Amino acid sequence: MRKMLVLFAILLCTLVGGVVHAQVEEIPADIFQWVQSSSRTDYYFNKEQICFYKDVRGQVDTNRLICPVLKIYDDLMKNDVISKRRWNGKSLEGFGDLAGVAEYLEFNIKENTVRIKQVDYLDSTFTTIEENKPNQVVKLAELSPKSLDAKFYNAILDYGQRHQLMLAERVNSKLDENVKAKILASQEEYMATHKKEETK
């Protein structure tokens, strides 16, 4: 399923609420990092648009990591989603062409949580079929380490911690040198204490 031909662009840490202009091409590896595949879903995060939160004054909050993600469904998962919607009396308009979902996540690193701010169901042309804003908070410590969600979230967090300075400069290219030094020190400390091959 990793070879499924699609193109999906999420711009500047915001999910598209309408039509995503897509061509049938392979998911670009320079934009999307594949993390894992279950029997029903492929999990990707957008490493080009992952970033830290920036307030109106331009201050970067390295405790809040924002990341758009993409989940591509196989036929069994599509049928499961449709069956559940039918059972719950929800609209099925457009769901005959369901491809997967795009989600907008915000991690709070200190609190060890992830907030699912928006979920868009996508069809095969990557038009949004339905937009939901669950604003659901997941406590990462309560997830089983073996769960797919836990592995997915931890992979995103690990990438963010290994690229702190890059992600900070992504939202503020004019960081004070003292701030840059502090962020770089935090990044190096993380990498020194978490020895593993870095996600490319």
C-alpha positions in Angstrom: 0.0 0.0 0.0 3.1 2.3 0.4 3.3 2.4 -3.3 -0.3 3.7 -3.7 -0.2 6.6 -6.1 -1.3 9.9 -4.6 -0.3 13.5 -4.0 -1.3 15.4 -0.9 -0.1 18.9 0.1 -0.7 20.5 3.4 0.4 24.1 3.5 1.9 26.0 6.4 0.7 23.8 9.2 -3.0 24.2 8.2 -5.3 21.6 6.9 -7.2 22.3 3.7 -10.8 22.6 4.2 -11.9 22.4 0.6 -10.5 20.9 -2.6 -6.9 19.7 -2.6 -5.6 20.0 -6.1 -4.0 16.6 -6.6 -2.6 14.6 -9.4 -2.1 10.9 -9.3 1.5 10.6 -8.3 3.5 8.7 -5.6 3.5 10.3 -2.2 6.7 12.4 -2.2 9.2 11.1 0.3 10.9 14.5 0.6 7.6 15.8 2.1 6.0 12.9 3.8 7.7 10.6 6.3 6.3 7.1 6.3 6.2 5.7 9.9 4.3 2.4 9.8 1.7 0.3 8.1 -1.0 -1.7 9.8 -3.1 -4.3 7.9 -5.5 -1.4 7.2 -3.7 1.9 7.3 -0.5 3.6 6.2 0.7 6.4 8.5 2.6 9.4 7.3 3.5 12.8 8.8 4.4 15.9 6.9 8.1 16.6 7.7 8.0 19.7 5.5 5.3 21.4 7.5 5.9 20.1 11.0 6.8 23.1 13.2 6.7 24.7 16.6 4.0 27.1 17.7 4.6 30.8 17.2 2.6 33.5 19.0 1.6 36.8 17.6 4.8 38.4 18.8 6.9 35.9 16.9 8.0 34.0 20.0 8.6 30.3 19.4 7.2 27.8 21.9 9.3 24.6 21.6 6.9 22.9 24.0 4.1 23.0 21.4 4.7 20.9 18.3 2.3 21.2 15.4 2.2 18.4 12.8 -0.2 17.6 9.9 -0.5 13.9 9.3 -1.9 11.7 6.6 -3.5 8.2 6.9 -4.2 6.2 3.8 -6.9 3.4 4.2 -7.1 0.1 2.5 -10.5 -1.3 1.3 -11.3 -3.0 4.6 -10.7 0.1 6.6 -12.8 2.1 4.1 -15.7 -0.3 4.4 -15.4 -0.3 8.2 -15.7 3.5 8.3 -18.7 3.4 5.9 -20.4 0.7 7.9 -20.0 2.6 11.2 -21.4 5.8 9.6 -24.3 3.9 8.2 -25.0 2.3 11.6 -24.9 5.7 13.3 -27.1 7.3 10.7 -24.4 9.7 9.4 -24.3 10.9 5.8 -22.5 8.7 3.3 -22.3 11.3 0.6 -18.9 11.1 -1.0 -17.7 8.2 1.2 -18.0 5.7 -1.7 -14.7 7.2 -2.8 -13.0 7.4 0.6 -9.2 7.3 0.5 -8.2 8.2 4.1 -7.9 11.1 6.5 -5.8 14.1 7.1 -5.3 15.2 10.7 -4.0 18.3 12.4 -2.2 17.5 15.6 -0.7 19.7 18.3 1.6 18.1 20.9 2.3 19.5 24.3 5.6 18.1 25.2 5.7 19.0 28.8 2.2 17.7 29.5 2.9 14.6 27.2 -0.4 15.1 25.3 -1.5 15.4 21.8 -4.6 17.3 20.8 -6.4 16.2 17.6 -7.6 19.5 16.4 -9.1 18.6 13.1 -9.8 15.5 11.0 -10.7 15.7 7.3 -12.0 12.6 5.5 -10.6 12.6 2.0 -11.7 11.1 -1.3 -9.4 9.7 -4.0 -8.9 13.2 -5.5 -8.1 14.5 -2.0 -11.1 16.6 -1.8 -12.4 16.9 1.8 -15.5 14.9 2.1 -16.2 15.9 5.7 -14.4 18.1 8.2 -14.5 17.5 11.9 -13.0 19.4 14.8 -12.9 17.0 17.7 -10.4 19.0 19.7 -9.7 15.7 21.5 -6.8 15.4 23.9 -4.9 12.2 24.1 -2.7 11.5 27.1 0.3 9.7 25.7 1.1 8.0 29.0 -2.2 6.2 28.9 -1.6 4.6 25.5 -0.1 1.1 25.3 3.5 1.3 24.1 2.5 -1.3 21.5 -0.4 0.6 20.1 -0.1 2.0 16.6 -1.1 5.5 17.8 1.6 5.5 20.5 4.3 4.4 18.0 3.1 7.0 15.5 3.0 9.9 18.0 6.4 8.9 19.4 7.9 8.9 16.0 6.7 12.4 15.4 7.9 13.6 18.7 11.3 12.0 18.2 11.6 13.8 14.8 10.7 17.1 16.4 13.2 16.8 19.2 16.0 15.8 16.8 15.2 18.9 14.6 14.3 21.5 17.2 16.4 24.3 15.7 15.2 23.7 12.2 11.6 23.6 13.3 12.0 26.8 15.3 13.6 28.7 12.4 10.9 27.4 10.1 8.4 29.7 11.9 10.8 32.5 12.9 13.9 32.9 10.7 15.1 35.8 12.9 15.6 34.1 16.2 17.8 35.8 18.7 21.3 34.1 18.9 20.8 33.3 22.6 17.5 31.7 21.8 19.1 29.7 19.0 21.9 28.5 21.3 19.4 27.4 23.9 17.3 25.4 21.4 20.4 23.9 19.9 21.7 22.8 23.3 18.3 21.2 24.1 18.4 19.4 20.7 21.9 18.1 21.3 21.1 16.9 24.8 18.1 15.0 23.5 20.2 13.3 20.8 22.9 12.4 23.3 20.4 10.7 25.5 18.3 9.1 22.8 20.8 7.1 20.7 19.1 5.7 17.6 19.2 6.1 13.9 17.7 9.5 13.1 14.6 9.7 10.9 15.5 11.1 7.6 
